[in-house]
């Protein structure tokens, strides 16, 4: 008899999937987040890879507070929708997650191409 074990990692890497993967100007795009860590107190989206001054959206779990502009929709699973994409939206986007001590749990980024 063969015994097989499968262990799921408790530290799965957060990933971002763009839907649709090919975005045309004027369409909406969903930044679908997978493997979001548990026990988060907040997450934030930024335009760019390193500059945190260009915040797009913030969600605070404790207060169920969503902060974003009219062009974005933020979901409590970390996903972000940008409506009516333009060429100015092209570039890197970063998702940062935070624990109860305001420490960064994960930082994940992706690049949005606009056709």
C-alpha positions, 0 to 999 in steps of 0.5 A: 500500500502506498501512502501519499500526503499533500501539504498545502503551504500556509505561506502561499504567494499572493498572485494577481491575475488581470481579467481580461488579460488583454485590455483595450482602452475604454474597457474595465479591468479586474486585478483578481487577487489569489492567495490573500493571507489571512488575519490581515487588518488592511490592504492597499493598492498603489500605482507604481512599484516603489512609490507609496505616494500614488495610493489608489485604494485602501481597505481597513478590515476592522472598520470595513472602510473602503477608500477609492475614487469613482473609477475604482471598485475595491473588493474585500478579497483584495481585488481591484476593478478599474473602470474605463481604462485609458493609456494613462493607466498603463504601468505597474500596480502594487498590492501591499497587505498589512497585519495588526501591527501595521507591518507589511505581510506581502507586497505583490505587483503586476504590469497593466498593458493597455492596447 
